[in-house]
Amino acid sequence: MITTSDEQEEDISLDTTLRPQRLSEYVGQQKIRKNLQMFIDAAKKRGESIEHVLLYGPAGLGKTTLAHIIAHEMGVNIKVTSCYRKSRRSRFNFDESARWRCAVY
């Protein structure tokens, strides 16, 4: 039974356990997977992070899942924020991302 439209703590943990963790586990969008794998491999060989990745499109295409996969493949944490959401989570200091060694989505 749905009691609220607000995101609940159990929603967050369930959501992250169902997502693929590696690019090899991601189904579909072969061209995107191939390009991302190339970017990830090149960044790892250089010992650097992937500087910029823009994921765009309508809901349901897997943008958030890909952002989590990129962070996981690079061995960094991810900070999820949204410009549309008026909440404390959305007030993220982007300058802090370098210090925390994390990806920002």
C-alpha positions as CSV (number, residue, x, y, z in Angstrom):
1,M,0.0,0.0,0.0
2,I,1.4,3.4,-0.9
3,T,1.0,5.9,1.9
4,T,3.2,8.7,0.7
5,S,5.0,9.9,-2.4
6,D,8.0,11.0,-0.3
7,E,11.1,8.9,-0.7
8,Q,11.5,6.5,2.2
9,E,14.8,5.1,3.6
10,E,13.8,1.5,2.6
11,D,13.2,2.8,-1.0
12,I,16.8,4.0,-1.2
13,S,18.4,0.8,0.0
14,L,16.2,-1.4,-2.2
15,D,16.9,0.8,-5.2
16,T,20.6,0.5,-4.8
17,T,20.6,-3.3,-4.3
18,L,18.6,-3.8,-7.5
19,R,20.9,-1.7,-9.7
20,P,23.7,-3.3,-11.7
21,Q,27.1,-2.5,-10.1
22,R,29.3,-3.0,-13.1
23,L,29.1,-2.0,-16.7
24,S,29.2,-5.6,-17.7
25,E,26.0,-6.2,-15.8
26,Y,24.2,-3.3,-17.5
27,V,21.8,-4.6,-20.2
28,G,21.1,-2.7,-23.4
29,Q,22.5,0.5,-25.0
30,Q,25.5,-1.3,-26.4
31,K,27.0,1.8,-28.0
32,I,26.9,3.8,-24.7
33,R,28.3,0.9,-22.8
34,K,31.2,0.6,-25.2
35,N,32.0,4.3,-25.1
36,L,31.8,4.5,-21.3
37,Q,34.0,1.4,-20.9
38,M,36.6,3.1,-23.2
39,F,36.4,6.3,-21.0
40,I,36.7,4.4,-17.8
41,D,39.6,2.3,-19.0
42,A,41.5,5.3,-20.3
43,A,41.0,7.3,-17.1
44,K,42.2,4.3,-15.0
45,K,45.3,3.9,-17.2
46,R,46.1,7.6,-16.7
47,G,45.4,7.3,-13.0
48,E,42.9,10.1,-13.3
49,S,39.1,10.6,-12.9
50,I,36.7,10.9,-15.8
51,E,36.4,14.7,-15.9
52,H,32.9,15.2,-17.4
53,V,30.1,12.9,-18.4
54,L,26.7,14.3,-19.4
55,L,23.8,11.9,-19.2
56,Y,20.6,13.3,-20.6
57,G,17.2,12.1,-21.8
58,P,13.7,11.3,-20.5
59,A,13.0,9.3,-17.4
60,G,13.5,5.5,-17.5
61,L,16.6,5.3,-19.8
62,G,19.1,4.3,-17.1
63,K,20.9,7.6,-16.5
64,T,21.0,7.2,-12.7
65,T,22.0,3.6,-13.0
66,L,24.9,4.6,-15.3
67,A,26.0,7.3,-13.0
68,H,26.2,4.7,-10.1
69,I,28.0,2.3,-12.4
70,I,30.6,4.9,-13.4
71,A,31.3,5.8,-9.8
72,H,31.6,2.1,-8.8
73,E,33.9,1.3,-11.7
74,M,36.1,4.2,-10.8
75,G,36.2,3.2,-7.2
76,V,34.7,6.4,-5.8
77,N,31.5,7.4,-3.9
78,I,28.6,9.1,-5.5
79,K,26.6,12.1,-4.3
80,V,23.2,12.3,-5.8
81,T,21.6,15.8,-6.1
82,S,18.8,17.4,-8.1
83,C,18.2,20.9,-9.2
84,Y,14.5,20.3,-9.1
85,R,14.2,19.0,-5.6
86,K,13.9,21.5,-2.8
87,S,15.5,19.6,0.0
88,R,18.6,19.5,2.1
89,R,20.1,16.8,-0.1
90,S,20.1,19.1,-3.1
91,R,22.3,21.7,-1.4
92,F,25.6,20.0,-2.3
93,N,28.9,22.0,-2.4
94,F,30.4,20.9,-5.7
95,D,33.9,22.1,-4.6
96,E,33.7,19.4,-1.9
97,S,33.5,16.6,-4.4
98,A,37.2,16.7,-5.1
99,R,38.1,16.6,-1.4
100,W,35.7,13.7,-0.8
101,R,36.8,11.8,-4.0
102,C,33.4,11.3,-5.3
103,A,31.3,11.5,-8.4
104,V,28.4,14.0,-8.4
105,Y,25.1,13.1,-10.2
